[in-house]
C-alpha cells in the first residue's frame, strides 16, 4: 500500500465515524488560571461537525478513484 491509499482509507474511516456519531467532540487542556493563590485547571471543548466528516469521506473516495497522471 502506498501513502495515498493509506491517507484515503484514514479519511474514509474518519468520515464514517464523524457521520455515525453526528460529529466528534473532544476536550483539550486549557490555560491554567491563578486566582488569589488558587490554581484552577481549565479545559477547552472542540467539536468537528458532521459536514467535515462528509467532506473527509468524499475526499477519501476521490483519492482512491483518481489515477496518477503519466507524463
MDAnalysis code that builds the backbone (N, CA, C; Angstrom):
import MDAnalysis as mda
import numpy as np

u = mda.Universe.empty(213, n_residues=71, atom_resindex=np.repeat(np.arange(71), 3), trajectory=True)
u.add_TopologyAttr("name", ["N", "CA", "C"] * 71)
u.add_TopologyAttr("resid", np.arange(1, 72))
u.add_TopologyAttr("resname", ["UNK", "UNK", "UNK", "UNK", "UNK", "UNK", "UNK", "UNK", "UNK", "UNK", "UNK", "UNK", "UNK", "UNK", "UNK", "UNK", "UNK", "UNK", "UNK", "UNK", "UNK", "UNK", "UNK", "UNK", "UNK", "UNK", "UNK", "UNK", "UNK", "UNK", "UNK", "UNK", "UNK", "UNK", "UNK", "UNK", "UNK", "UNK", "UNK", "UNK", "UNK", "UNK", "UNK", "UNK", "UNK", "UNK", "UNK", "UNK", "UNK", "UNK", "UNK", "UNK", "UNK", "UNK", "UNK", "UNK", "UNK", "UNK", "UNK", "UNK", "UNK", "UNK", "UNK", "UNK", "UNK", "UNK", "UNK", "UNK", "UNK", "UNK", "UNK"])
u.atoms.positions = np.array([
    [0.837, -1.184, 0.000],
    [0.000, 0.000, 0.000],
    [0.881, 1.245, 0.000],
    [0.520, 2.166, -0.833],
    [1.287, 3.399, -0.870],
    [0.650, 4.442, 0.053],
    [1.302, 5.573, 0.184],
    [0.863, 6.609, 1.113],
    [-0.507, 7.160, 0.747],
    [-0.765, 7.323, -0.546],
    [-2.049, 7.872, -0.985],
    [-3.202, 6.971, -0.569],
    [-3.030, 5.673, -0.675],
    [-4.074, 4.725, -0.290],
    [-4.308, 4.751, 1.215],
    [-3.239, 4.840, 1.989],
    [-3.376, 4.881, 3.446],
    [-4.120, 6.146, 3.879],
    [-3.773, 7.287, 3.298],
    [-4.459, 8.543, 3.630],
    [-5.923, 8.463, 3.227],
    [-6.209, 7.889, 2.076],
    [-7.593, 7.761, 1.616],
    [-8.408, 6.890, 2.563],
    [-7.851, 5.773, 3.005],
    [-8.562, 4.885, 3.928],
    [-8.787, 5.576, 5.266],
    [-7.796, 6.331, 5.751],
    [-7.965, 7.063, 7.017],
    [-9.045, 8.136, 6.892],
    [-9.084, 8.856, 5.773],
    [-10.122, 9.858, 5.566],
    [-11.509, 9.230, 5.515],
    [-11.626, 8.095, 4.852],
    [-12.917, 7.407, 4.769],
    [-13.355, 6.943, 6.149],
    [-12.440, 6.375, 6.927],
    [-12.782, 5.904, 8.274],
    [-13.194, 7.064, 9.165],
    [-12.447, 8.174, 9.130],
    [-12.791, 9.343, 9.932],
    [-14.141, 9.915, 9.514],
    [-14.396, 9.951, 8.217],
    [-15.678, 10.453, 7.729],
    [-16.843, 9.597, 8.181],
    [-16.681, 8.279, 8.161],
    [-17.752, 7.382, 8.613],
    [-18.015, 7.565, 10.100],
    [-16.957, 7.675, 10.895],
    [-17.122, 7.859, 12.349],
    [-17.803, 9.188, 12.636],
    [-17.385, 10.262, 11.964],
    [-17.982, 11.576, 12.205],
    [-19.458, 11.594, 11.808],
    [-19.811, 10.917, 10.739],
    [-21.222, 10.868, 10.332],
    [-22.040, 9.954, 11.242],
    [-21.447, 8.861, 11.695],
    [-22.177, 7.919, 12.541],
    [-22.510, 8.522, 13.903],
    [-21.615, 9.334, 14.445],
    [-21.832, 9.923, 15.763],
    [-22.348, 11.351, 15.695],
    [-22.791, 11.810, 14.548],
    [-23.289, 13.179, 14.350],
    [-22.276, 14.213, 14.810],
    [-21.035, 13.994, 14.449],
    [-19.964, 14.917, 14.814],
    [-19.101, 14.321, 15.911],
    [-17.906, 14.861, 16.057],
    [-16.964, 14.378, 17.058],
    [-16.645, 15.533, 17.993],
    [-16.788, 15.316, 19.288],
    [-16.413, 16.350, 20.252],
    [-15.302, 15.802, 21.138],
    [-14.376, 16.683, 21.483],
    [-13.274, 16.302, 22.349],
    [-12.813, 17.529, 23.120],
    [-12.103, 17.301, 24.222],
    [-11.592, 18.408, 25.009],
    [-10.087, 18.305, 25.172],
    [-9.460, 19.460, 25.270],
    [-8.022, 19.542, 25.455],
    [-7.748, 20.378, 26.707],
    [-6.599, 20.176, 27.321],
    [-6.286, 21.001, 28.491],
    [-6.155, 22.471, 28.092],
    [-6.763, 23.316, 28.896],
    [-6.718, 24.746, 28.624],
    [-5.620, 25.420, 29.429],
    [-5.643, 26.716, 29.401],
    [-4.662, 27.516, 30.113],
    [-5.044, 27.555, 31.600],
    [-4.130, 27.207, 32.498],
    [-4.460, 27.252, 33.920],
    [-4.643, 28.690, 34.403],
    [-5.517, 28.850, 35.400],
    [-5.826, 30.169, 35.937],
    [-5.317, 30.237, 37.376],
    [-4.594, 31.309, 37.696],
    [-4.149, 31.577, 39.059],
    [-5.000, 32.727, 39.588],
    [-5.762, 32.458, 40.671],
    [-6.629, 33.481, 41.230],
    [-6.572, 33.416, 42.744],
    [-6.089, 34.453, 43.363],
    [-5.971, 34.555, 44.820],
    [-5.239, 33.356, 45.426],
    [-4.184, 32.942, 44.768],
    [-3.403, 31.824, 45.276],
    [-3.974, 30.458, 44.929],
    [-5.099, 30.410, 44.235],
    [-5.693, 29.135, 43.829],
    [-5.253, 28.806, 42.414],
    [-4.953, 27.550, 42.185],
    [-4.584, 27.082, 40.847],
    [-5.790, 26.343, 40.284],
    [-6.383, 26.885, 39.225],
    [-7.596, 26.308, 38.638],
    [-7.265, 25.804, 37.244],
    [-7.475, 24.505, 37.008],
    [-7.257, 23.916, 35.690],
    [-8.508, 24.093, 34.839],
    [-8.308, 24.375, 33.566],
    [-9.434, 24.561, 32.648],
    [-9.320, 23.588, 31.480],
    [-10.406, 23.419, 30.758],
    [-10.404, 22.607, 29.548],
    [-11.067, 23.398, 28.423],
    [-10.633, 23.133, 27.215],
    [-11.243, 23.722, 26.022],
    [-11.978, 22.603, 25.288],
    [-13.253, 22.842, 24.989],
    [-14.056, 21.865, 24.262],
    [-14.055, 22.205, 22.773],
    [-13.891, 21.184, 21.937],
    [-13.865, 21.350, 20.486],
    [-14.900, 20.418, 19.859],
    [-15.407, 20.800, 18.698],
    [-16.418, 19.990, 18.007],
    [-16.114, 19.967, 16.513],
    [-16.092, 18.765, 15.942],
    [-15.932, 18.589, 14.494],
    [-17.323, 18.246, 13.946],
    [-17.910, 19.124, 13.127],
    [-19.286, 18.897, 12.665],
    [-19.373, 17.757, 11.650],
    [-20.580, 17.209, 11.470],
    [-20.768, 16.125, 10.502],
    [-20.440, 16.531, 9.066],
    [-20.537, 17.814, 8.751],
    [-20.205, 18.273, 7.394],
    [-18.734, 17.991, 7.099],
    [-17.867, 18.190, 8.092],
    [-16.447, 17.892, 7.906],
    [-16.255, 16.389, 7.682],
    [-17.060, 15.558, 8.347],
    [-16.994, 14.119, 8.126],
    [-17.409, 13.743, 6.717],
    [-18.440, 14.407, 6.207],
    [-18.882, 14.140, 4.838],
    [-17.819, 14.560, 3.838],
    [-17.160, 15.689, 4.085],
    [-16.085, 16.140, 3.190],
    [-14.889, 15.187, 3.240],
    [-14.566, 14.689, 4.431],
    [-13.461, 13.726, 4.555],
    [-13.794, 12.434, 3.812],
    [-15.031, 11.984, 3.940],
    [-15.467, 10.774, 3.250],
    [-15.379, 10.948, 1.734],
    [-15.867, 12.068, 1.237],
    [-15.809, 12.339, -0.206],
    [-14.358, 12.474, -0.672],
    [-13.530, 13.158, 0.106],
    [-12.126, 13.311, -0.260],
    [-11.393, 11.982, -0.294],
    [-11.721, 11.078, 0.635],
    [-11.106, 9.754, 0.630],
    [-11.473, 8.959, -0.607],
    [-12.744, 9.018, -1.002],
    [-13.159, 8.309, -2.206],
    [-12.512, 8.895, -3.453],
    [-12.381, 10.220, -3.502],
    [-11.734, 10.856, -4.654],
    [-10.277, 10.416, -4.742],
    [-9.579, 10.377, -3.592],
    [-8.184, 9.928, -3.600],
    [-8.052, 8.489, -4.086],
    [-9.004, 7.640, -3.733],
    [-8.944, 6.251, -4.178],
    [-9.230, 6.107, -5.667],
    [-10.115, 6.945, -6.196],
    [-10.560, 6.777, -7.579],
    [-9.676, 7.481, -8.604],
    [-8.990, 8.545, -8.210],
    [-8.193, 9.323, -9.155],
    [-6.889, 8.593, -9.438],
    [-6.611, 8.426, -10.701],
    [-5.375, 7.780, -11.135],
    [-4.295, 8.840, -11.292],
    [-3.031, 8.509, -10.977],
    [-1.965, 9.490, -11.177],
    [-1.724, 9.735, -12.665],
    [-1.318, 10.962, -12.987],
    [-1.039, 11.304, -14.391],
    [0.258, 10.649, -14.834],
    [0.260, 10.185, -16.075],
    [1.511, 9.647, -16.644],
    [2.034, 10.652, -17.647],
    [3.295, 11.002, -17.535],
    [3.877, 12.027, -18.403],
    [4.320, 11.458, -19.717],
])
